[in-house]
Amino acid sequence: MSNPLVQAFFVGRAVAEVINERLERSFTDTLSELGKLDAELKEHLHEFTEEVMARANRAEEVDMTTSTTTSSDSETGDVQTNIDELRAEIALLRTELQNYRSQT
């Protein structure tokens, strides 16, 4: 290459191509990692939800078996107290679930 101006042009174009390819690769890798992170977060939330529901179902079964054997002839006030306690627990669980969702 005898002309330095022509050589500078080709060097500049090559630099621009290399920078463009590396930026494109970095951008693609970043999007890929974000996609993986999103999928992992959804999977963790799904597992958390399943575990909560399984525990709730087990607790309900235990409660149903103990409540039918111990309080088959309980008073109406006891039932209302149980309902109020369950409502309070549900409200607490909803609050905890909202806090968990806001963290993710």
MDAnalysis code that builds the backbone (N, CA, C; Angstrom):
import MDAnalysis as mda
import numpy as np

u = mda.Universe.empty(312, n_residues=104, atom_resindex=np.repeat(np.arange(104), 3), trajectory=True)
u.add_TopologyAttr("name", ["N", "CA", "C"] * 104)
u.add_TopologyAttr("resid", np.arange(1, 105))
u.add_TopologyAttr("resname", ["MET", "SER", "ASN", "PRO", "LEU", "VAL", "GLN", "ALA", "PHE", "PHE", "VAL", "GLY", "ARG", "ALA", "VAL", "ALA", "GLU", "VAL", "ILE", "ASN", "GLU", "ARG", "LEU", "GLU", "ARG", "SER", "PHE", "THR", "ASP", "THR", "LEU", "SER", "GLU", "LEU", "GLY", "LYS", "LEU", "ASP", "ALA", "GLU", "LEU", "LYS", "GLU", "HIS", "LEU", "HIS", "GLU", "PHE", "THR", "GLU", "GLU", "VAL", "MET", "ALA", "ARG", "ALA", "ASN", "ARG", "ALA", "GLU", "GLU", "VAL", "ASP", "MET", "THR", "THR", "SER", "THR", "THR", "THR", "SER", "SER", "ASP", "SER", "GLU", "THR", "GLY", "ASP", "VAL", "GLN", "THR", "ASN", "ILE", "ASP", "GLU", "LEU", "ARG", "ALA", "GLU", "ILE", "ALA", "LEU", "LEU", "ARG", "THR", "GLU", "LEU", "GLN", "ASN", "TYR", "ARG", "SER", "GLN", "THR"])
u.atoms.positions = np.array([
    [0.844, -1.167, 0.000],
    [0.000, 0.000, 0.000],
    [0.893, 1.234, 0.000],
    [0.794, 1.913, -1.063],
    [1.677, 3.055, -1.214],
    [1.079, 4.330, -0.653],
    [-0.234, 4.425, -0.669],
    [-0.879, 5.653, -0.222],
    [-1.294, 5.503, 1.245],
    [-0.762, 6.315, 2.152],
    [-1.117, 6.207, 3.572],
    [-2.576, 6.553, 3.840],
    [-3.166, 7.383, 3.024],
    [-4.576, 7.743, 3.202],
    [-5.475, 6.542, 2.935],
    [-5.167, 5.788, 1.890],
    [-5.945, 4.587, 1.569],
    [-5.746, 3.550, 2.665],
    [-4.515, 3.417, 3.130],
    [-4.237, 2.465, 4.199],
    [-4.994, 2.851, 5.472],
    [-5.034, 4.111, 5.814],
    [-5.762, 4.587, 7.000],
    [-7.253, 4.291, 6.855],
    [-7.790, 4.435, 5.651],
    [-9.199, 4.137, 5.410],
    [-9.497, 2.675, 5.712],
    [-8.682, 1.769, 5.173],
    [-8.917, 0.343, 5.366],
    [-8.700, -0.087, 6.818],
    [-7.718, 0.514, 7.466],
    [-7.497, 0.219, 8.884],
    [-8.685, 0.701, 9.708],
    [-9.176, 1.881, 9.424],
    [-10.337, 2.417, 10.138],
    [-11.567, 1.555, 9.934],
    [-11.768, 1.103, 8.691],
    [-12.926, 0.253, 8.409],
    [-12.795, -1.084, 9.139],
    [-11.607, -1.657, 9.175],
    [-11.385, -2.923, 9.869],
    [-11.620, -2.765, 11.371],
    [-11.160, -1.665, 11.931],
    [-11.390, -1.394, 13.358],
    [-12.883, -1.297, 13.640],
    [-13.609, -0.606, 12.798],
    [-15.053, -0.457, 12.982],
    [-15.762, -1.804, 12.886],
    [-15.351, -2.657, 11.957],
    [-15.962, -3.976, 11.817],
    [-15.708, -4.844, 13.050],
    [-14.484, -4.826, 13.551],
    [-14.141, -5.630, 14.726],
    [-14.920, -5.138, 15.949],
    [-14.973, -3.836, 16.125],
    [-15.719, -3.270, 17.264],
    [-17.201, -3.630, 17.144],
    [-17.741, -3.531, 15.955],
    [-19.145, -3.860, 15.734],
    [-19.424, -5.327, 16.057],
    [-18.560, -6.233, 15.611],
    [-18.748, -7.654, 15.886],
    [-18.665, -7.956, 17.377],
    [-17.715, -7.339, 18.056],
    [-17.574, -7.588, 19.500],
    [-18.756, -7.020, 20.286],
    [-19.225, -5.849, 19.903],
    [-20.406, -5.282, 20.568],
    [-21.625, -6.160, 20.339],
    [-21.770, -6.638, 19.121],
    [-22.900, -7.511, 18.800],
    [-22.836, -8.798, 19.623],
    [-21.658, -9.386, 19.730],
    [-21.475, -10.609, 20.511],
    [-21.764, -10.348, 21.989],
    [-21.279, -9.240, 22.514],
    [-21.514, -8.901, 23.918],
    [-22.995, -8.667, 24.194],
    [-23.654, -7.978, 23.285],
    [-25.081, -7.705, 23.436],
    [-25.881, -9.006, 23.402],
    [-25.539, -9.886, 22.485],
    [-26.225, -11.171, 22.384],
    [-26.003, -12.009, 23.637],
    [-24.765, -12.038, 24.138],
    [-24.472, -12.790, 25.366],
    [-25.245, -12.229, 26.558],
    [-25.332, -10.906, 26.633],
    [-26.067, -10.272, 27.730],
    [-27.545, -10.630, 27.679],
    [-28.134, -10.570, 26.494],
    [-29.549, -10.942, 26.354],
    [-29.763, -12.411, 26.695],
    [-28.823, -13.243, 26.318],
    [-28.925, -14.660, 26.643],
    [-28.899, -14.882, 28.150],
    [-28.000, -14.212, 28.830],
    [-27.909, -14.340, 30.293],
    [-29.172, -13.820, 30.976],
    [-29.717, -12.726, 30.468],
    [-30.960, -12.202, 31.042],
    [-32.105, -13.185, 30.849],
    [-32.158, -13.822, 29.704],
    [-33.183, -14.836, 29.457],
    [-33.050, -16.011, 30.409],
    [-31.809, -16.448, 30.632],
    [-31.581, -17.546, 31.567],
    [-31.995, -17.148, 32.978],
    [-31.646, -15.941, 33.387],
    [-31.996, -15.461, 34.717],
    [-33.510, -15.396, 34.893],
    [-34.193, -14.892, 33.884],
    [-35.653, -14.812, 33.943],
    [-36.264, -16.200, 34.083],
    [-35.768, -17.151, 33.302],
    [-36.290, -18.522, 33.378],
    [-36.025, -19.133, 34.748],
    [-34.833, -18.903, 35.305],
    [-34.516, -19.441, 36.628],
    [-35.404, -18.821, 37.702],
    [-35.644, -17.530, 37.614],
    [-36.506, -16.877, 38.609],
    [-37.927, -17.419, 38.537],
    [-38.434, -17.619, 37.319],
    [-39.777, -18.182, 37.176],
    [-39.833, -19.597, 37.732],
    [-38.792, -20.384, 37.495],
    [-38.744, -21.747, 38.013],
    [-38.711, -21.745, 39.535],
    [-37.903, -20.863, 40.126],
    [-37.831, -20.784, 41.588],
    [-39.183, -20.359, 42.176],
    [-39.843, -19.426, 41.539],
    [-41.154, -18.993, 42.023],
    [-42.159, -20.129, 41.918],
    [-42.092, -20.882, 40.822],
    [-42.992, -22.016, 40.649],
    [-42.743, -23.071, 41.724],
    [-41.472, -23.390, 41.991],
    [-41.137, -24.353, 43.032],
    [-41.596, -23.860, 44.403],
    [-41.406, -22.572, 44.661],
    [-41.833, -21.998, 45.937],
    [-43.347, -22.137, 46.096],
    [-44.072, -21.818, 45.051],
    [-45.530, -21.913, 45.095],
    [-45.978, -23.344, 45.339],
    [-45.343, -24.294, 44.654],
    [-45.707, -25.697, 44.851],
    [-45.420, -26.154, 46.278],
    [-44.290, -25.741, 46.823],
    [-43.947, -26.130, 48.187],
    [-44.934, -25.537, 49.192],
    [-45.302, -24.284, 48.988],
    [-46.272, -23.641, 49.887],
    [-47.607, -24.362, 49.828],
    [-48.057, -24.673, 48.619],
    [-49.350, -25.352, 48.481],
    [-49.303, -26.756, 49.096],
    [-48.196, -27.466, 48.917],
    [-48.077, -28.805, 49.497],
    [-48.127, -28.740, 51.022],
    [-47.405, -27.788, 51.592],
    [-47.429, -27.647, 53.048],
    [-48.816, -27.245, 53.540],
    [-49.462, -26.372, 52.803],
    [-50.808, -25.946, 53.203],
    [-51.774, -27.126, 53.152],
    [-51.653, -27.941, 52.125],
    [-52.535, -29.110, 52.016],
    [-52.276, -30.107, 53.136],
    [-50.989, -30.332, 53.466],
    [-50.677, -31.243, 54.575],
    [-51.217, -30.705, 55.889],
    [-51.038, -29.414, 56.118],
    [-51.536, -28.809, 57.356],
    [-53.059, -28.889, 57.424],
    [-53.689, -28.695, 56.277],
    [-55.155, -28.779, 56.244],
    [-55.618, -30.193, 56.558],
    [-54.933, -31.197, 56.001],
    [-55.300, -32.584, 56.278],
    [-55.121, -32.916, 57.753],
    [-54.003, -32.471, 58.334],
    [-53.754, -32.717, 59.757],
    [-54.813, -32.021, 60.598],
    [-55.130, -30.799, 60.241],
    [-56.128, -30.042, 60.988],
    [-57.504, -30.679, 60.873],
    [-57.817, -31.150, 59.679],
    [-59.127, -31.771, 59.482],
    [-59.246, -33.055, 60.301],
    [-58.190, -33.848, 60.344],
    [-58.267, -35.091, 61.111],
    [-58.339, -34.811, 62.607],
    [-57.580, -33.828, 63.089],
    [-57.633, -33.525, 64.519],
    [-58.916, -32.795, 64.894],
    [-59.409, -31.941, 64.011],
    [-60.625, -31.195, 64.352],
    [-61.851, -32.092, 64.335],
    [-61.881, -33.094, 63.474],
    [-63.046, -33.984, 63.450],
    [-63.051, -34.913, 64.651],
    [-61.872, -35.280, 65.168],
    [-61.839, -36.189, 66.314],
    [-61.957, -35.456, 67.645],
    [-61.414, -34.255, 67.747],
    [-61.404, -33.567, 69.041],
    [-62.557, -32.605, 69.222],
    [-63.043, -32.021, 68.158],
    [-64.075, -30.987, 68.328],
    [-65.319, -31.295, 67.508],
    [-65.759, -32.522, 67.568],
    [-66.950, -32.863, 66.797],
    [-68.203, -32.230, 67.384],
    [-68.209, -31.931, 68.679],
    [-69.361, -31.289, 69.290],
    [-68.945, -29.992, 69.981],
    [-68.103, -29.187, 69.292],
    [-67.656, -27.917, 69.868],
    [-68.733, -26.864, 69.697],
    [-68.590, -25.785, 70.437],
    [-69.573, -24.710, 70.415],
    [-69.364, -23.810, 69.203],
    [-70.365, -22.983, 68.875],
    [-70.294, -22.081, 67.747],
    [-69.202, -21.039, 67.946],
    [-68.954, -20.600, 69.162],
    [-67.910, -19.625, 69.452],
    [-66.531, -20.151, 69.100],
    [-66.278, -21.441, 69.333],
    [-64.993, -22.043, 68.985],
    [-64.788, -22.065, 67.482],
    [-65.845, -22.352, 66.745],
    [-65.753, -22.368, 65.282],
    [-65.436, -20.968, 64.777],
    [-66.115, -19.968, 65.324],
    [-65.869, -18.593, 64.900],
    [-64.444, -18.165, 65.239],
    [-63.950, -18.585, 66.389],
    [-62.572, -18.277, 66.769],
    [-61.594, -18.919, 65.792],
    [-61.854, -20.162, 65.411],
    [-61.000, -20.840, 64.439],
    [-61.019, -20.128, 63.092],
    [-62.184, -19.703, 62.680],
    [-62.310, -18.985, 61.409],
    [-61.522, -17.683, 61.459],
    [-61.640, -16.950, 62.561],
    [-60.902, -15.690, 62.710],
    [-59.391, -15.927, 62.692],
    [-58.949, -16.985, 63.362],
    [-57.520, -17.300, 63.365],
    [-57.029, -17.672, 61.968],
    [-57.824, -18.441, 61.248],
    [-57.448, -18.811, 59.884],
    [-57.392, -17.592, 58.970],
    [-58.336, -16.689, 59.138],
    [-58.312, -15.460, 58.331],
    [-57.059, -14.636, 58.626],
    [-56.674, -14.586, 59.882],
    [-55.458, -13.850, 60.245],
    [-54.223, -14.515, 59.637],
    [-54.177, -15.839, 59.667],
    [-53.049, -16.548, 59.058],
    [-53.003, -16.329, 57.552],
    [-54.155, -16.338, 56.909],
    [-54.217, -16.101, 55.457],
    [-53.725, -14.698, 55.137],
    [-54.125, -13.730, 55.918],
    [-53.665, -12.354, 55.692],
    [-52.154, -12.260, 55.862],
    [-51.624, -12.939, 56.874],
    [-50.176, -12.942, 57.085],
    [-49.456, -13.597, 55.909],
    [-49.971, -14.715, 55.430],
    [-49.357, -15.397, 54.292],
    [-49.417, -14.549, 53.027],
    [-50.518, -13.856, 52.818],
    [-50.611, -12.973, 51.652],
    [-49.572, -11.862, 51.714],
    [-49.392, -11.309, 52.896],
    [-48.394, -10.253, 53.070],
    [-46.999, -10.781, 52.781],
    [-46.689, -11.961, 53.304],
    [-45.374, -12.560, 53.069],
    [-45.169, -12.865, 51.593],
    [-46.202, -13.349, 50.936],
    [-46.100, -13.657, 49.503],
    [-45.884, -12.393, 48.680],
    [-46.573, -11.318, 49.052],
    [-46.372, -10.050, 48.345],
    [-44.957, -9.524, 48.562],
    [-44.442, -9.669, 49.779],
    [-43.065, -9.259, 50.054],
    [-42.087, -10.069, 49.230],
    [-42.323, -11.375, 49.120],
    [-41.441, -12.216, 48.316],
    [-41.490, -11.823, 46.847],
    [-42.674, -11.588, 46.347],
    [-42.817, -11.202, 44.929],
    [-42.179, -9.853, 44.641],
    [-42.237, -8.938, 45.594],
    [-41.641, -7.625, 45.368],
    [-40.120, -7.692, 45.397],
    [-39.553, -8.714, 46.028],
    [-38.099, -8.871, 46.063],
    [-37.572, -9.420, 44.754],
    [-38.389, -10.149, 43.992],
    [-37.906, -10.750, 42.734],
    [-38.122, -9.890, 41.568],
])
